């Protein structure tokens, strides 16, 4: 049986349950590509429910870490 909860709400639930996560971790939990997860997170960011920060570790591109805002946490 397929869940009827929208992926946006699932992303909020994941961040509430697990704390700040990388885009890859969120995508795996949602069962979508990283681009699909980014689409949902950017939509939530426009609603001021999530925010991202860059985390550089060593060489290469910094990792984007997503977390809930105060408004997202109260949802």
Predicted model as a PDB file, atoms N, CA, C, CB and O in Angstrom, pLDDT in the B-factor column:
MODEL        1                                                                  
ATOM      1  N   UNK A   1       0.833  -1.174   0.000  1.00 41.00           N  
ATOM      2  CA  UNK A   1       0.000   0.000   0.000  1.00 41.00           C  
ATOM      3  C   UNK A   1       0.886   1.249   0.000  1.00 41.00           C  
ATOM      4  CB  UNK A   1      -0.952  -0.008   1.212  1.00 41.00           C  
ATOM      5  O   UNK A   1       1.761   1.392   0.853  1.00 41.00           O  
ATOM      6  N   UNK A   2       0.663   2.120  -0.928  1.00 52.00           N  
ATOM      7  CA  UNK A   2       1.452   3.345  -1.052  1.00 52.00           C  
ATOM      8  C   UNK A   2       0.973   4.377  -0.049  1.00 52.00           C  
ATOM      9  CB  UNK A   2       1.368   3.910  -2.481  1.00 52.00           C  
ATOM     10  O   UNK A   2      -0.226   4.550   0.172  1.00 52.00           O  
ATOM     11  N   UNK A   3       1.943   5.062   0.556  1.00 59.00           N  
ATOM     12  CA  UNK A   3       1.629   6.097   1.541  1.00 59.00           C  
ATOM     13  C   UNK A   3       0.989   7.298   0.849  1.00 59.00           C  
ATOM     14  CB  UNK A   3       2.904   6.529   2.309  1.00 59.00           C  
ATOM     15  O   UNK A   3       1.371   7.655  -0.265  1.00 59.00           O  
ATOM     16  N   UNK A   4       0.022   7.913   1.507  1.00 66.00           N  
ATOM     17  CA  UNK A   4      -0.639   9.084   0.934  1.00 66.00           C  
ATOM     18  C   UNK A   4      -0.062  10.380   1.475  1.00 66.00           C  
ATOM     19  CB  UNK A   4      -2.128   9.032   1.209  1.00 66.00           C  
ATOM     20  O   UNK A   4      -0.542  11.462   1.136  1.00 66.00           O  
ATOM     21  N   UNK A   5       0.972  10.281   2.321  1.00 64.00           N  
ATOM     22  CA  UNK A   5       1.619  11.476   2.864  1.00 64.00           C  
ATOM     23  C   UNK A   5       2.524  12.067   1.785  1.00 64.00           C  
ATOM     24  CB  UNK A   5       2.435  11.142   4.164  1.00 64.00           C  
ATOM     25  O   UNK A   5       3.356  11.351   1.226  1.00 64.00           O  
ATOM     26  N   UNK A   6       2.377  13.367   1.478  1.00 78.00           N  
ATOM     27  CA  UNK A   6       3.226  13.981   0.445  1.00 78.00           C  
ATOM     28  C   UNK A   6       4.703  13.928   0.852  1.00 78.00           C  
ATOM     29  CB  UNK A   6       2.796  15.447   0.193  1.00 78.00           C  
ATOM     30  O   UNK A   6       5.035  13.949   2.037  1.00 78.00           O  
ATOM     31  N   UNK A   7       5.582  13.860  -0.158  1.00 76.00           N  
ATOM     32  CA  UNK A   7       7.025  13.797   0.112  1.00 76.00           C  
ATOM     33  C   UNK A   7       7.506  15.005   0.916  1.00 76.00           C  
ATOM     34  CB  UNK A   7       7.803  13.710  -1.202  1.00 76.00           C  
ATOM     35  O   UNK A   7       8.439  14.888   1.710  1.00 76.00           O  
ATOM     36  N   UNK A   8       6.874  16.165   0.715  1.00 81.00           N  
ATOM     37  CA  UNK A   8       7.259  17.349   1.493  1.00 81.00           C  
ATOM     38  C   UNK A   8       7.084  17.081   2.981  1.00 81.00           C  
ATOM     39  CB  UNK A   8       6.424  18.580   1.071  1.00 81.00           C  
ATOM     40  O   UNK A   8       7.965  17.391   3.782  1.00 81.00           O  
ATOM     41  N   UNK A   9       5.953  16.508   3.344  1.00 89.00           N  
ATOM     42  CA  UNK A   9       5.680  16.210   4.753  1.00 89.00           C  
ATOM     43  C   UNK A   9       6.601  15.101   5.263  1.00 89.00           C  
ATOM     44  CB  UNK A   9       4.203  15.803   4.942  1.00 89.00           C  
ATOM     45  O   UNK A   9       7.017  15.115   6.421  1.00 89.00           O  
ATOM     46  N   UNK A  10       6.915  14.146   4.396  1.00 93.00           N  
ATOM     47  CA  UNK A  10       7.840  13.078   4.780  1.00 93.00           C  
ATOM     48  C   UNK A  10       9.221  13.659   5.080  1.00 93.00           C  
ATOM     49  CB  UNK A  10       7.936  12.009   3.663  1.00 93.00           C  
ATOM     50  O   UNK A  10       9.882  13.237   6.029  1.00 93.00           O  
ATOM     51  N   UNK A  11       9.654  14.628   4.273  1.00 94.00           N  
ATOM     52  CA  UNK A  11      10.961  15.258   4.483  1.00 94.00           C  
ATOM     53  C   UNK A  11      10.994  15.954   5.839  1.00 94.00           C  
ATOM     54  CB  UNK A  11      11.273  16.268   3.353  1.00 94.00           C  
ATOM     55  O   UNK A  11      11.997  15.875   6.548  1.00 94.00           O  
ATOM     56  N   UNK A  12       9.923  16.625   6.206  1.00 95.00           N  
ATOM     57  CA  UNK A  12       9.854  17.278   7.517  1.00 95.00           C  
ATOM     58  C   UNK A  12       9.932  16.230   8.621  1.00 95.00           C  
ATOM     59  CB  UNK A  12       8.551  18.111   7.653  1.00 95.00           C  
ATOM     60  O   UNK A  12      10.650  16.412   9.604  1.00 95.00           O  
ATOM     61  N   UNK A  13       9.202  15.146   8.462  1.00 95.00           N  
ATOM     62  CA  UNK A  13       9.205  14.077   9.460  1.00 95.00           C  
ATOM     63  C   UNK A  13      10.605  13.476   9.620  1.00 95.00           C  
ATOM     64  CB  UNK A  13       8.200  12.980   9.069  1.00 95.00           C  
ATOM     65  O   UNK A  13      11.042  13.210  10.740  1.00 95.00           O  
ATOM     66  N   UNK A  14      11.308  13.264   8.501  1.00 96.00           N  
ATOM     67  CA  UNK A  14      12.666  12.716   8.535  1.00 96.00           C  
ATOM     68  C   UNK A  14      13.586  13.638   9.326  1.00 96.00           C  
ATOM     69  CB  UNK A  14      13.212  12.513   7.104  1.00 96.00           C  
ATOM     70  O   UNK A  14      14.351  13.179  10.174  1.00 96.00           O  
ATOM     71  N   UNK A  15      13.512  14.937   9.049  1.00 97.00           N  
ATOM     72  CA  UNK A  15      14.369  15.891   9.748  1.00 97.00           C  
ATOM     73  C   UNK A  15      14.006  15.997  11.232  1.00 97.00           C  
ATOM     74  CB  UNK A  15      14.269  17.265   9.088  1.00 97.00           C  
ATOM     75  O   UNK A  15      14.881  16.199  12.074  1.00 97.00           O  
ATOM     76  N   UNK A  16      12.725  15.862  11.548  1.00 96.00           N  
ATOM     77  CA  UNK A  16      12.319  15.873  12.960  1.00 96.00           C  
ATOM     78  C   UNK A  16      12.864  14.653  13.681  1.00 96.00           C  
ATOM     79  CB  UNK A  16      10.786  15.918  13.088  1.00 96.00           C  
ATOM     80  O   UNK A  16      13.347  14.751  14.809  1.00 96.00           O  
ATOM     81  N   UNK A  17      12.785  13.520  13.032  1.00 96.00           N  
ATOM     82  CA  UNK A  17      13.179  12.260  13.646  1.00 96.00           C  
ATOM     83  C   UNK A  17      14.701  12.107  13.738  1.00 96.00           C  
ATOM     84  CB  UNK A  17      12.593  11.103  12.864  1.00 96.00           C  
ATOM     85  O   UNK A  17      15.218  11.642  14.754  1.00 96.00           O  
ATOM     86  N   UNK A  18      15.415  12.497  12.681  1.00 96.00           N  
ATOM     87  CA  UNK A  18      16.855  12.216  12.596  1.00 96.00           C  
ATOM     88  C   UNK A  18      17.745  13.437  12.748  1.00 96.00           C  
ATOM     89  CB  UNK A  18      17.156  11.567  11.294  1.00 96.00           C  
ATOM     90  O   UNK A  18      18.966  13.298  12.828  1.00 96.00           O  
ATOM     91  N   UNK A  19      17.163  14.637  12.790  1.00 97.00           N  
ATOM     92  CA  UNK A  19      17.999  15.840  12.885  1.00 97.00           C  
ATOM     93  C   UNK A  19      18.558  16.225  11.528  1.00 97.00           C  
ATOM     94  CB  UNK A  19      19.145  15.622  13.877  1.00 97.00           C  
ATOM     95  O   UNK A  19      18.145  15.671  10.509  1.00 97.00           O  
ATOM     96  N   UNK A  20      19.495  17.170  11.498  1.00 97.00           N  
ATOM     97  CA  UNK A  20      20.067  17.633  10.227  1.00 97.00           C  
ATOM     98  C   UNK A  20      20.624  16.479   9.393  1.00 97.00           C  
ATOM     99  CB  UNK A  20      21.170  18.654  10.492  1.00 97.00           C  
ATOM    100  O   UNK A  20      21.293  15.582   9.906  1.00 97.00           O  
ATOM    101  N   UNK A  21      20.327  16.529   8.091  1.00 97.00           N  
ATOM    102  CA  UNK A  21      20.700  15.436   7.176  1.00 97.00           C  
ATOM    103  C   UNK A  21      21.231  15.997   5.861  1.00 97.00           C  
ATOM    104  CB  UNK A  21      19.487  14.510   6.906  1.00 97.00           C  
ATOM    105  O   UNK A  21      20.914  17.120   5.470  1.00 97.00           O  
ATOM    106  N   UNK A  22      22.041  15.195   5.197  1.00 96.00           N  
ATOM    107  CA  UNK A  22      22.507  15.552   3.853  1.00 96.00           C  
ATOM    108  C   UNK A  22      21.382  15.285   2.855  1.00 96.00           C  
ATOM    109  CB  UNK A  22      23.798  14.748   3.468  1.00 96.00           C  
ATOM    110  O   UNK A  22      20.436  14.549   3.136  1.00 96.00           O  
ATOM    111  N   UNK A  23      21.511  15.892   1.709  1.00 94.00           N  
ATOM    112  CA  UNK A  23      20.508  15.710   0.651  1.00 94.00           C  
ATOM    113  C   UNK A  23      20.441  14.237   0.237  1.00 94.00           C  
ATOM    114  CB  UNK A  23      20.839  16.603  -0.579  1.00 94.00           C  
ATOM    115  O   UNK A  23      19.363  13.724  -0.065  1.00 94.00           O  
ATOM    116  N   UNK A  24      21.573  13.570   0.224  1.00 94.00           N  
ATOM    117  CA  UNK A  24      21.626  12.154  -0.167  1.00 94.00           C  
ATOM    118  C   UNK A  24      20.849  11.285   0.824  1.00 94.00           C  
ATOM    119  CB  UNK A  24      23.091  11.673  -0.257  1.00 94.00           C  
ATOM    120  O   UNK A  24      20.104  10.391   0.421  1.00 94.00           O  
ATOM    121  N   UNK A  25      21.025  11.551   2.114  1.00 96.00           N  
ATOM    122  CA  UNK A  25      20.314  10.777   3.143  1.00 96.00           C  
ATOM    123  C   UNK A  25      18.805  10.972   3.035  1.00 96.00           C  
ATOM    124  CB  UNK A  25      20.796  11.182   4.546  1.00 96.00           C  
ATOM    125  O   UNK A  25      18.033  10.021   3.153  1.00 96.00           O  
ATOM    126  N   UNK A  26      18.402  12.208   2.812  1.00 96.00           N  
ATOM    127  CA  UNK A  26      16.973  12.508   2.686  1.00 96.00           C  
ATOM    128  C   UNK A  26      16.405  11.830   1.443  1.00 96.00           C  
ATOM    129  CB  UNK A  26      16.736  14.039   2.623  1.00 96.00           C  
ATOM    130  O   UNK A  26      15.316  11.258   1.487  1.00 96.00           O  
ATOM    131  N   UNK A  27      17.137  11.893   0.345  1.00 96.00           N  
ATOM    132  CA  UNK A  27      16.685  11.256  -0.900  1.00 96.00           C  
ATOM    133  C   UNK A  27      16.505   9.754  -0.708  1.00 96.00           C  
ATOM    134  CB  UNK A  27      17.687  11.524  -2.040  1.00 96.00           C  
ATOM    135  O   UNK A  27      15.521   9.177  -1.172  1.00 96.00           O  
ATOM    136  N   UNK A  28      17.454   9.124  -0.023  1.00 96.00           N  
ATOM    137  CA  UNK A  28      17.348   7.680   0.218  1.00 96.00           C  
ATOM    138  C   UNK A  28      16.119   7.359   1.059  1.00 96.00           C  
ATOM    139  CB  UNK A  28      18.615   7.154   0.915  1.00 96.00           C  
ATOM    140  O   UNK A  28      15.404   6.400   0.767  1.00 96.00           O  
ATOM    141  N   UNK A  29      15.870   8.141   2.087  1.00 95.00           N  
ATOM    142  CA  UNK A  29      14.697   7.924   2.942  1.00 95.00           C  
ATOM    143  C   UNK A  29      13.391   8.106   2.167  1.00 95.00           C  
ATOM    144  CB  UNK A  29      14.728   8.882   4.137  1.00 95.00           C  
ATOM    145  O   UNK A  29      12.426   7.373   2.384  1.00 95.00           O  
ATOM    146  N   UNK A  30      13.368   9.088   1.263  1.00 94.00           N  
ATOM    147  CA  UNK A  30      12.167   9.358   0.472  1.00 94.00           C  
ATOM    148  C   UNK A  30      12.004   8.384  -0.693  1.00 94.00           C  
ATOM    149  CB  UNK A  30      12.204  10.777  -0.054  1.00 94.00           C  
ATOM    150  O   UNK A  30      10.910   8.227  -1.234  1.00 94.00           O  
ATOM    151  N   UNK A  31      13.098   7.735  -1.069  1.00 94.00           N  
ATOM    152  CA  UNK A  31      13.051   6.828  -2.219  1.00 94.00           C  
ATOM    153  C   UNK A  31      13.006   7.573  -3.535  1.00 94.00           C  
ATOM    154  CB  UNK A  31      11.853   5.917  -2.117  1.00 94.00           C  
ATOM    155  O   UNK A  31      12.374   7.127  -4.494  1.00 94.00           O  
ATOM    156  N   UNK A  32      13.692   8.729  -3.576  1.00 95.00           N  
ATOM    157  CA  UNK A  32      13.745   9.550  -4.791  1.00 95.00           C  
ATOM    158  C   UNK A  32      15.209   9.869  -5.091  1.00 95.00           C  
ATOM    159  CB  UNK A  32      12.901  10.870  -4.628  1.00 95.00           C  
ATOM    160  O   UNK A  32      16.099   9.549  -4.302  1.00 95.00           O  
ATOM    161  N   UNK A  33      15.449  10.503  -6.239  1.00 96.00           N  
ATOM    162  CA  UNK A  33      16.801  10.941  -6.580  1.00 96.00           C  
ATOM    163  C   UNK A  33      17.175  12.149  -5.734  1.00 96.00           C  
ATOM    164  CB  UNK A  33      16.912  11.278  -8.087  1.00 96.00           C  
ATOM    165  O   UNK A  33      16.314  12.754  -5.095  1.00 96.00           O  
ATOM    166  N   UNK A  34      18.456  12.500  -5.728  1.00 94.00           N  
ATOM    167  CA  UNK A  34      18.873  13.695  -4.983  1.00 94.00           C  
ATOM    168  C   UNK A  34      18.223  14.945  -5.570  1.00 94.00           C  
ATOM    169  CB  UNK A  34      20.414  13.837  -4.998  1.00 94.00           C  
ATOM    170  O   UNK A  34      17.895  15.876  -4.835  1.00 94.00           O  
ATOM    171  N   UNK A  35      18.037  14.972  -6.880  1.00 96.00           N  
ATOM    172  CA  UNK A  35      17.361  16.119  -7.500  1.00 96.00           C  
ATOM    173  C   UNK A  35      15.895  16.193  -7.065  1.00 96.00           C  
ATOM    174  CB  UNK A  35      17.452  16.031  -9.038  1.00 96.00           C  
ATOM    175  O   UNK A  35      15.363  17.278  -6.833  1.00 96.00           O  
ATOM    176  N   UNK A  36      15.258  15.044  -6.960  1.00 95.00           N  
ATOM    177  CA  UNK A  36      13.871  15.013  -6.478  1.00 95.00           C  
ATOM    178  C   UNK A  36      13.768  15.515  -5.059  1.00 95.00           C  
ATOM    179  CB  UNK A  36      13.306  13.608  -6.564  1.00 95.00           C  
ATOM    180  O   UNK A  36      12.862  16.280  -4.727  1.00 95.00           O  
ATOM    181  N   UNK A  37      14.703  15.082  -4.212  1.00 95.00           N  
ATOM    182  CA  UNK A  37      14.713  15.536  -2.818  1.00 95.00           C  
ATOM    183  C   UNK A  37      14.983  17.038  -2.755  1.00 95.00           C  
ATOM    184  CB  UNK A  37      15.775  14.764  -1.999  1.00 95.00           C  
ATOM    185  O   UNK A  37      14.356  17.751  -1.971  1.00 95.00           O  
ATOM    186  N   UNK A  38      15.914  17.516  -3.578  1.00 94.00           N  
ATOM    187  CA  UNK A  38      16.239  18.950  -3.611  1.00 94.00           C  
ATOM    188  C   UNK A  38      15.007  19.767  -3.990  1.00 94.00           C  
ATOM    189  CB  UNK A  38      17.391  19.228  -4.608  1.00 94.00           C  
ATOM    190  O   UNK A  38      14.762  20.826  -3.412  1.00 94.00           O  
ATOM    191  N   UNK A  39      14.237  19.282  -4.952  1.00 94.00           N  
ATOM    192  CA  UNK A  39      13.002  19.954  -5.375  1.00 94.00           C  
ATOM    193  C   UNK A  39      12.062  20.139  -4.175  1.00 94.00           C  
ATOM    194  CB  UNK A  39      12.293  19.141  -6.498  1.00 94.00           C  
ATOM    195  O   UNK A  39      11.536  21.230  -3.955  1.00 94.00           O  
ATOM    196  N   UNK A  40      11.856  19.071  -3.406  1.00 94.00           N  
ATOM    197  CA  UNK A  40      10.957  19.145  -2.246  1.00 94.00           C  
ATOM    198  C   UNK A  40      11.514  20.072  -1.173  1.00 94.00           C  
ATOM    199  CB  UNK A  40      10.724  17.747  -1.658  1.00 94.00           C  
ATOM    200  O   UNK A  40      10.776  20.853  -0.573  1.00 94.00           O  
ATOM    201  N   UNK A  41      12.821  19.982  -0.936  1.00 96.00           N  
ATOM    202  CA  UNK A  41      13.430  20.805   0.111  1.00 96.00           C  
ATOM    203  C   UNK A  41      13.426  22.287  -0.256  1.00 96.00           C  
ATOM    204  CB  UNK A  41      14.859  20.344   0.376  1.00 96.00           C  
ATOM    205  O   UNK A  41      13.222  23.136   0.611  1.00 96.00           O  
ATOM    206  N   UNK A  42      13.647  22.603  -1.524  1.00 96.00           N  
ATOM    207  CA  UNK A  42      13.611  24.008  -1.940  1.00 96.00           C  
ATOM    208  C   UNK A  42      12.204  24.588  -1.782  1.00 96.00           C  
ATOM    209  CB  UNK A  42      14.081  24.149  -3.400  1.00 96.00           C  
ATOM    210  O   UNK A  42      12.034  25.754  -1.426  1.00 96.00           O  
ATOM    211  N   UNK A  43      11.209  23.757  -2.051  1.00 95.00           N  
ATOM    212  CA  UNK A  43       9.818  24.184  -1.854  1.00 95.00           C  
ATOM    213  C   UNK A  43       9.568  24.468  -0.368  1.00 95.00           C  
ATOM    214  CB  UNK A  43       8.825  23.099  -2.377  1.00 95.00           C  
ATOM    215  O   UNK A  43       8.942  25.469  -0.022  1.00 95.00           O  
ATOM    216  N   UNK A  44      10.057  23.588   0.503  1.00 96.00           N  
ATOM    217  CA  UNK A  44       9.897  23.787   1.945  1.00 96.00           C  
ATOM    218  C   UNK A  44      10.703  24.988   2.438  1.00 96.00           C  
ATOM    219  CB  UNK A  44      10.322  22.527   2.704  1.00 96.00           C  
ATOM    220  O   UNK A  44      10.300  25.675   3.376  1.00 96.00           O  
ATOM    221  N   UNK A  45      11.844  25.230   1.798  1.00 97.00           N  
ATOM    222  CA  UNK A  45      12.671  26.384   2.178  1.00 97.00           C  
ATOM    223  C   UNK A  45      11.944  27.689   1.874  1.00 97.00           C  
ATOM    224  CB  UNK A  45      14.028  26.349   1.440  1.00 97.00           C  
ATOM    225  O   UNK A  45      12.029  28.646   2.644  1.00 97.00           O  
ATOM    226  N   UNK A  46      11.230  27.726   0.752  1.00 96.00           N  
ATOM    227  CA  UNK A  46      10.449  28.925   0.401  1.00 96.00           C  
ATOM    228  C   UNK A  46       9.345  29.191   1.415  1.00 96.00           C  
ATOM    229  CB  UNK A  46       9.839  28.776  -0.997  1.00 96.00           C  
ATOM    230  O   UNK A  46       8.931  30.334   1.610  1.00 96.00           O  
ATOM    231  N   UNK A  47       8.869  28.123   2.064  1.00 96.00           N  
ATOM    232  CA  UNK A  47       7.839  28.254   3.096  1.00 96.00           C  
ATOM    233  C   UNK A  47       8.458  28.482   4.479  1.00 96.00           C  
ATOM    234  CB  UNK A  47       6.950  27.002   3.118  1.00 96.00           C  
ATOM    235  O   UNK A  47       7.751  28.516   5.486  1.00 96.00           O  
ATOM    236  N   UNK A  48       9.784  28.636   4.516  1.00 97.00           N  
ATOM    237  CA  UNK A  48      10.537  28.866   5.752  1.00 97.00           C  
ATOM    238  C   UNK A  48      10.406  27.711   6.749  1.00 97.00           C  
ATOM    239  CB  UNK A  48      10.069  30.154   6.405  1.00 97.00           C  
ATOM    240  O   UNK A  48      10.387  27.934   7.959  1.00 97.00           O  
ATOM    241  N   UNK A  49      10.317  26.486   6.246  1.00 97.00           N  
ATOM    242  CA  UNK A  49      10.191  25.315   7.108  1.00 97.00           C  
ATOM    243  C   UNK A  49      11.520  24.570   7.277  1.00 97.00           C  
ATOM    244  CB  UNK A  49       9.142  24.372   6.544  1.00 97.00           C  
ATOM    245  O   UNK A  49      11.735  23.893   8.282  1.00 97.00           O  
ATOM    246  N   UNK A  50      12.411  24.704   6.281  1.00 97.00           N  
ATOM    247  CA  UNK A  50      13.737  24.089   6.358  1.00 97.00           C  
ATOM    248  C   UNK A  50      14.782  25.108   5.926  1.00 97.00           C  
ATOM    249  CB  UNK A  50      13.817  22.809   5.475  1.00 97.00           C  
ATOM    250  O   UNK A  50      14.473  26.114   5.287  1.00 97.00           O  
ATOM    251  N   UNK A  51      16.026  24.819   6.291  1.00 97.00           N  
ATOM    252  CA  UNK A  51      17.147  25.659   5.863  1.00 97.00           C  
ATOM    253  C   UNK A  51      18.345  24.764   5.607  1.00 97.00           C  
ATOM    254  CB  UNK A  51      17.484  26.751   6.930  1.00 97.00           C  
ATOM    255  O   UNK A  51      18.408  23.635   6.094  1.00 97.00           O  
ATOM    256  N   UNK A  52      19.293  25.278   4.838  1.00 96.00           N  
ATOM    257  CA  UNK A  52      20.487  24.492   4.548  1.00 96.00           C  
ATOM    258  C   UNK A  52      21.732  25.283   4.902  1.00 96.00           C  
ATOM    259  CB  UNK A  52      20.520  24.075   3.072  1.00 96.00           C  
ATOM    260  O   UNK A  52      21.725  26.513   4.955  1.00 96.00           O  
ATOM    261  N   UNK A  53      22.795  24.541   5.140  1.00 95.00           N  
ATOM    262  CA  UNK A  53      24.106  25.149   5.359  1.00 95.00           C  
ATOM    263  C   UNK A  53      25.132  24.286   4.650  1.00 95.00           C  
ATOM    264  CB  UNK A  53      24.437  25.290   6.890  1.00 95.00           C  
ATOM    265  O   UNK A  53      24.914  23.089   4.463  1.00 95.00           O  
ATOM    266  N   UNK A  54      26.235  24.874   4.259  1.00 93.00           N  
ATOM    267  CA  UNK A  54      27.307  24.131   3.603  1.00 93.00           C  
ATOM    268  C   UNK A  54      28.301  23.669   4.646  1.00 93.00           C  
ATOM    269  CB  UNK A  54      28.006  24.990   2.525  1.00 93.00           C  
ATOM    270  O   UNK A  54      28.657  24.410   5.562  1.00 93.00           O  
ATOM    271  N   UNK A  55      28.742  22.438   4.494  1.00 89.00           N  
ATOM    272  CA  UNK A  55      29.708  21.845   5.410  1.00 89.00           C  
ATOM    273  C   UNK A  55      30.857  21.283   4.595  1.00 89.00           C  
ATOM    274  CB  UNK A  55      29.053  20.740   6.291  1.00 89.00           C  
ATOM    275  O   UNK A  55      30.692  20.301   3.871  1.00 89.00           O  
ATOM    276  N   UNK A  56      32.025  21.908   4.713  1.00 86.00           N  
ATOM    277  CA  UNK A  56      33.196  21.470   3.955  1.00 86.00           C  
ATOM    278  C   UNK A  56      34.028  20.518   4.800  1.00 86.00           C  
ATOM    279  CB  UNK A  56      34.048  22.681   3.506  1.00 86.00           C  
ATOM    280  O   UNK A  56      34.375  20.816   5.943  1.00 86.00           O  
ATOM    281  N   UNK A  57      34.337  19.378   4.221  1.00 82.00           N  
ATOM    282  CA  UNK A  57      35.213  18.400   4.867  1.00 82.00           C  
ATOM    283  C   UNK A  57      36.239  17.952   3.844  1.00 82.00           C  
ATOM    284  CB  UNK A  57      34.404  17.177   5.431  1.00 82.00           C  
ATOM    285  O   UNK A  57      35.934  17.172   2.942  1.00 82.00           O  
ATOM    286  N   UNK A  58      37.434  18.442   3.987  1.00 83.00           N  
ATOM    287  CA  UNK A  58      38.491  18.050   3.057  1.00 83.00           C  
ATOM    288  C   UNK A  58      38.311  18.675   1.686  1.00 83.00           C  
ATOM    289  CB  UNK A  58      38.536  16.547   2.926  1.00 83.00           C  
ATOM    290  O   UNK A  58      37.821  19.796   1.550  1.00 83.00           O  
ATOM    291  N   UNK A  59      38.716  17.928   0.683  1.00 86.00           N  
ATOM    292  CA  UNK A  59      38.640  18.419  -0.698  1.00 86.00           C  
ATOM    293  C   UNK A  59      37.262  18.177  -1.295  1.00 86.00           C  
ATOM    294  CB  UNK A  59      39.706  17.747  -1.565  1.00 86.00           C  
ATOM    295  O   UNK A  59      36.459  17.396  -0.785  1.00 86.00           O  
ATOM    296  N   UNK A  60      37.025  18.871  -2.383  1.00 84.00           N  
ATOM    297  CA  UNK A  60      35.774  18.665  -3.108  1.00 84.00           C  
ATOM    298  C   UNK A  60      34.696  19.656  -2.713  1.00 84.00           C  
ATOM    299  CB  UNK A  60      35.274  17.270  -2.881  1.00 84.00           C  
ATOM    300  O   UNK A  60      34.914  20.577  -1.927  1.00 84.00           O  
ATOM    301  N   UNK A  61      33.561  19.438  -3.272  1.00 85.00           N  
ATOM    302  CA  UNK A  61      32.415  20.312  -3.064  1.00 85.00           C  
ATOM    303  C   UNK A  61      31.879  20.168  -1.640  1.00 85.00           C  
ATOM    304  CB  UNK A  61      31.311  20.000  -4.086  1.00 85.00           C  
ATOM    305  O   UNK A  61      31.788  19.055  -1.123  1.00 85.00           O  
ATOM    306  N   UNK A  62      31.526  21.281  -1.006  1.00 87.00           N  
ATOM    307  CA  UNK A  62      30.945  21.184   0.350  1.00 87.00           C  
ATOM    308  C   UNK A  62      29.610  20.459   0.317  1.00 87.00           C  
ATOM    309  CB  UNK A  62      30.763  22.587   0.968  1.00 87.00           C  
ATOM    310  O   UNK A  62      28.870  20.538  -0.664  1.00 87.00           O  
ATOM    311  N   UNK A  63      29.315  19.758   1.391  1.00 89.00           N  
ATOM    312  CA  UNK A  63      28.064  19.026   1.532  1.00 89.00           C  
ATOM    313  C   UNK A  63      26.992  19.988   2.016  1.00 89.00           C  
ATOM    314  CB  UNK A  63      28.218  17.825   2.510  1.00 89.00           C  
ATOM    315  O   UNK A  63      27.245  20.822   2.885  1.00 89.00           O  
ATOM    316  N   UNK A  64      25.809  19.874   1.460  1.00 92.00           N  
ATOM    317  CA  UNK A  64      24.682  20.679   1.906  1.00 92.00           C  
ATOM    318  C   UNK A  64      23.929  19.900   2.970  1.00 92.00           C  
ATOM    319  CB  UNK A  64      23.746  21.054   0.719  1.00 92.00           C  
ATOM    320  O   UNK A  64      23.458  18.790   2.719  1.00 92.00           O  
ATOM    321  N   UNK A  65      23.816  20.483   4.160  1.00 96.00           N  
ATOM    322  CA  UNK A  65      23.127  19.852   5.273  1.00 96.00           C  
ATOM    323  C   UNK A  65      21.817  20.599   5.508  1.00 96.00           C  
ATOM    324  CB  UNK A  65      24.015  19.845   6.559  1.00 96.00           C  
ATOM    325  O   UNK A  65      21.802  21.821   5.655  1.00 96.00           O  
ATOM    326  N   UNK A  66      20.728  19.851   5.539  1.00 97.00           N  
ATOM    327  CA  UNK A  66      19.393  20.432   5.697  1.00 97.00           C  
ATOM    328  C   UNK A  66      18.877  20.192   7.109  1.00 97.00           C  
ATOM    329  CB  UNK A  66      18.413  19.841   4.663  1.00 97.00           C  
ATOM    330  O   UNK A  66      19.087  19.128   7.692  1.00 97.00           O  
ATOM    331  N   UNK A  67      18.200  21.197   7.645  1.00 97.00           N  
ATOM    332  CA  UNK A  67      17.606  21.074   8.978  1.00 97.00           C  
ATOM    333  C   UNK A  67      16.304  21.865   9.025  1.00 97.00           C  
ATOM    334  CB  UNK A  67      18.590  21.570  10.076  1.00 97.00           C  
ATOM    335  O   UNK A  67      16.013  22.672   8.142  1.00 97.00           O  
ATOM    336  N   UNK A  68      15.536  21.618  10.066  1.00 97.00           N  
ATOM    337  CA  UNK A  68      14.270  22.326  10.242  1.00 97.00           C  
ATOM    338  C   UNK A  68      14.502  23.702  10.845  1.00 97.00           C  
ATOM    339  CB  UNK A  68      13.318  21.515  11.129  1.00 97.00           C  
ATOM    340  O   UNK A  68      15.410  23.894  11.654  1.00 97.00           O  
ATOM    341  N   UNK A  69      13.688  24.639  10.450  1.00 97.00           N  
ATOM    342  CA  UNK A  69      13.675  25.935  11.109  1.00 97.00           C  
ATOM    343  C   UNK A  69      12.768  25.815  12.332  1.00 97.00           C  
ATOM    344  CB  UNK A  69      13.188  27.075  10.137  1.00 97.00           C  
ATOM    345  O   UNK A  69      12.158  24.769  12.554  1.00 97.00           O  
ATOM    346  N   UNK A  70      12.678  26.865  13.112  1.00 95.00           N  
ATOM    347  CA  UNK A  70      11.785  26.851  14.268  1.00 95.00           C  
ATOM    348  C   UNK A  70      10.343  26.622  13.819  1.00 95.00           C  
ATOM    349  CB  UNK A  70      11.900  28.172  15.059  1.00 95.00           C  
ATOM    350  O   UNK A  70       9.592  25.885  14.458  1.00 95.00           O  
ATOM    351  N   UNK A  71       9.972  27.255  12.723  1.00 94.00           N  
ATOM    352  CA  UNK A  71       8.612  27.097  12.178  1.00 94.00           C  
ATOM    353  C   UNK A  71       8.375  25.653  11.718  1.00 94.00           C  
ATOM    354  CB  UNK A  71       8.384  28.077  10.994  1.00 94.00           C  
ATOM    355  O   UNK A  71       7.298  25.096  11.934  1.00 94.00           O  
ATOM    356  N   UNK A  72       9.385  25.057  11.086  1.00 91.00           N  
ATOM    357  CA  UNK A  72       9.251  23.667  10.631  1.00 91.00           C  
ATOM    358  C   UNK A  72       9.172  22.694  11.786  1.00 91.00           C  
ATOM    359  CB  UNK A  72      10.411  23.292   9.736  1.00 91.00           C  
ATOM    360  O   UNK A  72       8.472  21.685  11.707  1.00 91.00           O  
ATOM    361  N   UNK A  73       9.880  22.987  12.851  1.00 90.00           N  
ATOM    362  CA  UNK A  73       9.864  22.131  14.023  1.00 90.00           C  
ATOM    363  C   UNK A  73       8.524  22.150  14.736  1.00 90.00           C  
ATOM    364  CB  UNK A  73      10.949  22.543  14.971  1.00 90.00           C  
ATOM    365  O   UNK A  73       8.128  21.158  15.349  1.00 90.00           O  
ATOM    366  N   UNK A  74       7.829  23.266  14.659  1.00 88.00           N  
ATOM    367  CA  UNK A  74       6.533  23.376  15.339  1.00 88.00           C  
ATOM    368  C   UNK A  74       5.389  22.765  14.537  1.00 88.00           C  
ATOM    369  CB  UNK A  74       6.225  24.829  15.624  1.00 88.00           C  
ATOM    370  O   UNK A  74       4.258  22.702  15.019  1.00 88.00           O  
ATOM    371  N   UNK A  75       5.668  22.328  13.348  1.00 79.00           N  
ATOM    372  CA  UNK A  75       4.639  21.760  12.478  1.00 79.00           C  
ATOM    373  C   UNK A  75       4.308  20.340  12.836  1.00 79.00           C  
ATOM    374  CB  UNK A  75       5.072  21.824  11.048  1.00 79.00           C  
ATOM    375  O   UNK A  75       3.458  19.723  12.194  1.00 79.00           O  
TER     376      UNK A  75                                                      
ENDMDL                                                                          
END                                                                             
